[in-house]
Amino acid sequence: MQKSGTVGRADSGVVDLVGWPRGYGVDINLIFRIAAVGILVAVLNIILKQSQREDIAMLTTLAGLVVVLLMVLDLLRQLFQNVRMIFDLF
């Protein structure tokens, strides 16, 4: 008996409604964390620019960018591993 929201396939196991195998999607929590960092950086940037601290506002923006890139770095690693696996590279 199948759970609601899943479709069974004999060759690839359980997939979700979109057709992706389980475990291959982007974690929704990661998207929310990236959005939270963006909102926080935007608010800090506005506050610092209004207090005429443009240099610190730029550093805050760069720090937010580095934090988000570190969050996404593991996803990029997984992407390149999947591309190698699909095309049998290396």
Buried (B, 14 or more C-beta within 10 A) or exposed (E): EEEEEEEEEEEEEEBEEEEEEEEEEEEEEEEEBBEEBEEEBEEBBEEBEEEEBEEBBEEBBEEBEEBBEEBBEEEEEEEEEEEEEEEEEE
